Amino acid sequence: MNRKLLAILAAAALGAVAISCGGKSASDQSITTDIQAKLYADATTKAANINVAVKDGVVTLSGDVPSSDVELEAMKVANATAGVKSLSDQLKVNPAAAGAQLPNAGNPQAPAGEPSSSAAATPPAVAPPGAASPAPAASPERAPAPAAAPVAAAEPAPPPQPRIVHITAPAGTSFSVRTIDSIDSKNNTTGQTFRATLEGPLAHNGRTVIPSGSPVTLTLTNAKSAGRIKGSSELAVAATSIEYHGQAYNVDTSAVEQQGKGRGKQTAVRTGIGAAAGALIGGLAGGGKGAGIGALAGGGAGVGFQALTHGEQVKIPSETVLTFTLTSPLTVEKTVR
């Protein structure tokens, strides 16, 4: 009785030591094994060099993959694995990795000492000539096999729940848009918004953050029309919002500036000539008061002439391609099933 009790206590102590020394929980280890096996079995991700780390049900995928299709497929495989609570996508799209990654080796060979399933059976021993053939061994009688119990049809596994992942484009990322509305320094004012679309995808490190064609809102941050006497027109436009999957994301970008040509010097010359000519005409008419009246009339004529030749206005017509740069990071939510 004492020996049996001691054996039970020793087994319990060894189990506690094994649990305390383990680096991962049995649940995290099984999740890691399941994901690795599925990635190897999937034709899209089989050749990719994908690292899997699991801690408390949170899965982290890292490594280089040859395309974004492989990245999305790996995320789907991980999300569909039982026990996964959330997913952190640290994969990097590197097209140069496609040639360097090879499929994993086939199934490991059977350990030494165990017979291989493909090994040929050992041929039976042949009796020497003249010797009596050994009598065949009597086969033991076998009891009839019990009738198999009916197997209940397994219920289909529920579809994996969609999960949300976050992808960030850092500050300094550039993107281009194509305007839909035209912008005019003469008719538009600061604060007005205009429509545009992404000319190409907003991407970072080969990964698409927002696809091309997504709606973009442009805001006029400065609108100055050319003056009647001098000065030039100015326009400054910035991208302030990008829409993706029905959600508008506010963005901070650099401004695109356009400036027209002013005619201030030309105005001064023409105004001066008008005043001098008016004074001369007034003097010829009788001098004194007439000269003052002529000067005022000449000056007025010069101003009137310039009013018909304003400085050049600035326009950004529809279908113009403008390039902006993010001045702060942009984080977008993506749903993966």
C-alpha positions as CSV (number, residue, x, y, z in Angstrom):
1,M,0.0,0.0,0.0
2,N,2.8,2.4,0.9
3,R,4.7,1.7,-2.4
4,K,1.6,2.4,-4.5
5,L,1.0,5.8,-2.7
6,L,4.7,6.8,-3.2
7,A,4.4,6.0,-6.9
8,I,1.3,8.2,-7.3
9,L,3.0,11.1,-5.5
10,A,6.1,10.8,-7.6
11,A,4.1,10.9,-10.9
12,A,2.2,14.0,-9.7
13,A,5.5,15.7,-8.9
14,L,7.0,14.9,-12.3
15,G,3.9,16.3,-14.0
16,A,4.0,19.5,-12.1
17,V,7.7,20.0,-13.0
18,A,7.0,19.3,-16.7
19,I,4.2,21.9,-16.7
20,S,6.3,24.5,-15.0
21,C,9.2,24.0,-17.3
22,G,7.3,24.2,-20.6
23,G,7.8,27.4,-22.5
24,K,4.4,27.2,-24.3
25,S,1.0,26.1,-23.2
26,A,-0.3,22.9,-24.8
27,S,-3.0,25.1,-26.5
28,D,-0.5,27.5,-28.1
29,Q,1.7,24.6,-29.3
30,S,-1.2,22.8,-30.9
31,I,-2.4,26.0,-32.6
32,T,1.2,26.5,-34.0
33,T,1.3,22.9,-35.3
34,D,-2.1,23.1,-36.9
35,I,-1.3,26.4,-38.7
36,Q,2.1,25.1,-40.0
37,A,0.4,21.9,-41.2
38,K,-2.3,23.9,-43.1
39,L,0.2,26.3,-44.6
40,Y,2.2,23.3,-45.9
41,A,-0.9,21.6,-47.3
42,D,-2.1,24.8,-49.1
43,A,-0.9,25.0,-52.6
44,T,-0.5,28.8,-52.5
45,T,1.5,29.0,-49.2
46,K,3.4,25.7,-49.4
47,A,6.5,27.3,-50.9
48,A,6.5,30.4,-48.8
49,N,8.9,31.0,-45.9
50,I,6.3,31.9,-43.3
51,N,7.1,31.9,-39.5
52,V,4.3,31.2,-37.1
53,A,4.4,32.3,-33.4
54,V,1.5,31.9,-31.0
55,K,1.1,33.3,-27.5
56,D,-2.1,33.1,-25.5
57,G,-4.0,32.5,-28.7
58,V,-2.6,35.5,-30.5
59,V,-1.0,34.5,-33.8
60,T,1.9,36.4,-35.4
61,L,2.9,35.7,-39.0
62,S,6.3,36.9,-40.2
63,G,8.7,36.4,-43.0
64,D,9.0,37.3,-46.7
65,V,6.3,36.2,-49.2
66,P,6.5,36.6,-53.0
67,S,3.1,38.3,-53.5
68,S,0.1,39.8,-51.6
69,D,-2.0,36.9,-52.7
70,V,0.2,34.6,-50.7
71,E,0.0,37.0,-47.7
72,L,-3.8,37.0,-47.8
73,E,-4.0,33.3,-48.2
74,A,-1.7,32.8,-45.1
75,M,-3.9,35.1,-43.1
76,K,-7.1,33.2,-44.1
77,V,-5.5,29.9,-43.1
78,A,-4.4,31.2,-39.7
79,N,-7.8,32.9,-39.1
80,A,-9.6,29.6,-39.9
81,T,-7.7,27.6,-37.3
82,A,-9.5,26.7,-34.1
83,G,-8.4,28.5,-30.9
84,V,-7.0,31.6,-32.7
85,K,-8.1,34.8,-30.8
86,S,-6.5,37.5,-33.0
87,L,-3.9,37.8,-35.8
88,S,-0.9,40.1,-36.2
89,D,0.3,40.4,-39.8
90,Q,4.0,41.0,-40.0
91,L,4.5,39.5,-43.4
92,K,6.5,41.5,-46.0
93,V,5.8,41.2,-49.7
94,N,9.2,40.7,-51.5
95,P,8.9,39.5,-55.1
96,A,12.6,38.6,-55.1
97,A,11.9,35.9,-52.6
98,A,9.8,33.9,-55.1
99,G,12.9,32.3,-56.6
100,A,14.7,31.6,-53.3
101,Q,11.8,29.8,-51.6
102,L,11.4,26.2,-52.3
103,P,8.7,23.7,-51.1
104,N,9.5,22.0,-47.8
105,A,10.9,18.6,-48.0
106,G,8.5,15.7,-48.2
107,N,7.4,13.6,-45.2
108,P,10.2,12.6,-42.9
109,Q,11.6,9.2,-43.3
110,A,10.7,6.5,-40.7
111,P,13.1,6.4,-37.8
112,A,15.8,3.8,-37.9
113,G,14.8,0.4,-36.6
114,E,11.2,0.7,-37.8
115,P,10.2,-1.1,-41.0
116,S,9.3,1.1,-44.0
117,S,5.9,0.7,-45.5
118,S,7.4,0.3,-49.0
119,A,9.9,-2.4,-48.0
120,A,9.5,-5.7,-49.8
121,A,8.4,-8.6,-47.6
122,T,11.0,-11.2,-46.8
123,P,10.6,-14.2,-49.0
124,P,9.8,-17.5,-47.3
125,A,12.6,-20.0,-46.5
126,V,13.0,-22.8,-49.1
127,A,13.7,-26.3,-47.8
128,P,16.8,-28.0,-49.2
129,P,16.4,-30.8,-51.8
130,G,15.4,-34.1,-50.3
131,A,14.1,-32.7,-47.1
132,A,10.5,-33.1,-46.1
133,S,8.4,-30.0,-46.5
134,P,7.3,-28.6,-43.2
135,A,3.6,-29.1,-42.4
136,P,1.6,-26.0,-42.7
137,A,0.7,-24.4,-39.4
138,A,-2.9,-24.7,-38.4
139,S,-4.6,-21.4,-38.5
140,P,-6.4,-20.5,-35.3
141,E,-10.1,-20.2,-35.4
142,R,-11.3,-16.6,-35.3
143,A,-14.4,-15.4,-33.6
144,P,-16.9,-13.7,-35.8
145,A,-16.4,-9.9,-35.9
146,P,-19.1,-8.0,-34.1
147,A,-21.5,-6.0,-36.3
148,A,-20.3,-2.4,-36.8
149,A,-22.3,0.2,-35.0
150,P,-23.9,2.9,-37.3
151,V,-21.7,6.0,-37.5
152,A,-23.5,9.3,-37.1
153,A,-22.9,11.8,-39.8
154,A,-20.5,14.5,-38.6
155,E,-21.9,18.0,-38.5
156,P,-20.1,20.5,-40.8
157,A,-17.7,22.8,-39.1
158,P,-19.0,26.4,-38.8
159,P,-17.5,28.9,-41.2
160,P,-14.6,31.0,-39.8
161,Q,-15.6,34.3,-38.3
162,P,-14.3,37.4,-40.1
163,R,-11.4,39.1,-38.4
164,I,-10.2,42.7,-38.7
165,V,-6.5,43.4,-39.4
166,H,-4.8,46.8,-39.5
167,I,-2.4,48.0,-42.3
168,T,-0.5,51.3,-41.9
169,A,1.1,53.5,-44.5
170,P,3.7,55.7,-42.8
171,A,4.3,59.4,-43.2
172,G,6.3,60.1,-46.4
173,T,4.2,57.7,-48.5
174,S,3.3,59.3,-51.9
175,F,0.2,58.7,-54.0
176,S,-1.4,60.3,-57.1
177,V,-5.0,61.3,-57.7
178,R,-7.0,62.3,-60.8
179,T,-9.4,65.3,-60.3
180,I,-13.1,65.0,-61.2
181,D,-14.0,68.7,-60.5
182,S,-12.1,71.6,-61.9
183,I,-10.7,74.3,-59.6
184,D,-10.4,78.0,-60.5
185,S,-8.7,80.7,-58.5
186,K,-11.3,83.2,-59.8
187,N,-14.5,81.3,-58.9
188,N,-13.5,79.1,-55.9
189,T,-12.7,80.1,-52.4
190,T,-10.6,78.7,-49.5
191,G,-12.3,75.8,-47.7
192,Q,-14.2,74.4,-50.7
193,T,-13.9,70.7,-51.4
194,F,-13.6,68.9,-54.7
195,R,-13.9,65.3,-55.9
196,A,-11.0,63.1,-57.2
197,T,-10.0,59.4,-57.3
198,L,-6.8,57.4,-56.6
199,E,-4.9,57.2,-59.9
200,G,-3.0,54.2,-58.6
201,P,-3.0,52.2,-55.4
202,L,-1.8,53.8,-52.2
203,A,0.9,51.2,-51.3
204,H,3.8,50.7,-48.9
205,N,6.6,48.1,-49.3
206,G,4.7,46.5,-52.1
207,R,1.5,46.0,-50.0
208,T,-1.7,47.7,-51.2
209,V,-3.2,49.8,-48.4
210,I,-6.0,51.4,-50.4
211,P,-6.7,50.2,-54.1
212,S,-6.8,52.5,-57.1
213,G,-10.1,54.1,-58.0
214,S,-11.1,54.9,-54.4
215,P,-12.8,58.3,-53.9
216,V,-10.6,61.1,-52.6
217,T,-11.7,64.5,-51.3
218,L,-9.5,67.5,-52.1
219,T,-9.7,70.8,-50.1
220,L,-8.8,74.2,-51.3
221,T,-6.4,75.6,-48.6
222,N,-5.5,78.8,-50.4
223,A,-7.4,80.7,-53.2
224,K,-6.2,84.1,-54.3
225,S,-7.5,85.7,-57.4
226,A,-5.4,88.1,-59.4
227,G,-5.9,91.8,-58.4
228,R,-7.2,94.5,-60.7
229,I,-4.0,96.5,-60.4
230,K,-1.2,94.2,-59.5
231,G,-0.5,90.8,-58.0
232,S,-0.9,87.2,-59.2
233,S,-3.4,84.4,-58.6
234,E,-2.6,81.4,-56.3
235,L,-4.1,78.0,-55.6
236,A,-3.1,75.5,-52.9
237,V,-4.9,72.1,-52.7
238,A,-4.4,69.2,-50.3
239,A,-6.0,65.7,-50.0
240,T,-8.0,65.6,-46.8
241,S,-10.0,62.3,-47.0
242,I,-9.9,58.9,-48.8
243,E,-12.9,56.5,-48.8
244,Y,-12.4,52.7,-48.5
245,H,-15.1,50.1,-48.1
246,G,-17.7,52.8,-47.2
247,Q,-15.5,54.4,-44.5
248,A,-13.9,57.8,-44.9
249,Y,-10.4,58.1,-43.5
250,N,-9.0,61.5,-42.8
251,V,-5.5,62.1,-44.1
252,D,-2.9,64.8,-43.7
253,T,-0.9,65.5,-46.8
254,S,1.4,68.1,-48.4
255,A,-0.3,70.8,-50.6
256,V,0.0,71.2,-54.3
257,E,0.5,74.8,-55.2
258,Q,-0.1,76.7,-58.4
259,Q,0.7,80.4,-59.1
260,G,-0.3,82.6,-62.0
261,K,1.7,85.5,-63.5
262,G,1.0,89.0,-62.2
263,R,1.0,92.2,-64.3
264,G,1.9,94.8,-61.6
265,K,4.8,96.4,-63.5
266,Q,2.8,96.7,-66.7
267,T,-0.1,98.3,-64.8
268,A,2.2,101.0,-63.3
269,V,3.7,101.9,-66.6
270,R,0.3,102.2,-68.4
271,T,-1.1,104.2,-65.5
272,G,1.8,106.6,-65.5
273,I,1.5,107.2,-69.3
274,G,-2.2,107.9,-68.9
275,A,-1.6,110.5,-66.2
276,A,1.2,112.3,-68.1
277,A,-0.8,112.4,-71.3
278,G,-3.8,113.8,-69.4
279,A,-1.7,116.5,-67.8
280,L,-0.3,117.5,-71.2
281,I,-3.8,117.7,-72.7
282,G,-5.0,119.8,-69.8
283,G,-2.0,122.2,-70.2
284,L,-2.7,122.7,-73.8
285,A,-6.3,123.4,-73.1
286,G,-5.5,126.4,-70.8
287,G,-3.0,125.4,-68.0
288,G,-3.6,125.7,-64.3
289,K,-6.8,124.2,-63.3
290,G,-7.2,122.6,-66.7
291,A,-3.9,120.7,-66.2
292,G,-5.1,119.2,-62.9
293,I,-8.3,118.1,-64.5
294,G,-6.4,116.6,-67.4
295,A,-4.1,114.7,-65.0
296,L,-7.1,113.2,-63.2
297,A,-8.7,112.2,-66.4
298,G,-5.5,110.7,-67.7
299,G,-5.0,108.7,-64.5
300,G,-8.5,107.4,-64.7
301,A,-8.0,106.4,-68.3
302,G,-4.9,104.4,-67.3
303,V,-6.7,102.6,-64.5
304,G,-9.6,101.8,-66.8
305,F,-7.3,100.2,-69.4
306,Q,-5.6,98.0,-66.8
307,A,-9.0,96.7,-65.5
308,L,-9.4,95.0,-68.9
309,T,-6.1,93.1,-68.5
310,H,-6.2,91.3,-65.1
311,G,-3.3,89.1,-64.0
312,E,-3.4,85.5,-65.1
313,Q,-5.9,83.3,-63.2
314,V,-5.0,79.8,-62.1
315,K,-7.1,76.8,-63.0
316,I,-6.7,73.0,-62.3
317,P,-9.0,71.4,-64.9
318,S,-10.8,68.1,-64.5
319,E,-8.7,64.9,-65.2
320,T,-5.6,66.6,-63.9
321,V,-3.2,64.1,-62.1
322,L,-1.9,65.6,-58.8
323,T,0.7,63.9,-56.4
324,F,0.5,64.2,-52.6
325,T,2.7,63.0,-49.7
326,L,1.4,61.8,-46.4
327,T,2.6,64.0,-43.5
328,S,1.2,61.6,-40.9
329,P,0.6,57.8,-40.8
330,L,-2.6,56.4,-42.3
331,T,-4.0,53.2,-40.7
332,V,-6.7,51.2,-42.6
333,E,-8.9,48.4,-41.3
334,K,-9.3,45.3,-43.5
335,T,-11.7,42.4,-42.9
336,V,-10.2,38.9,-43.6
337,R,-12.5,35.8,-43.7
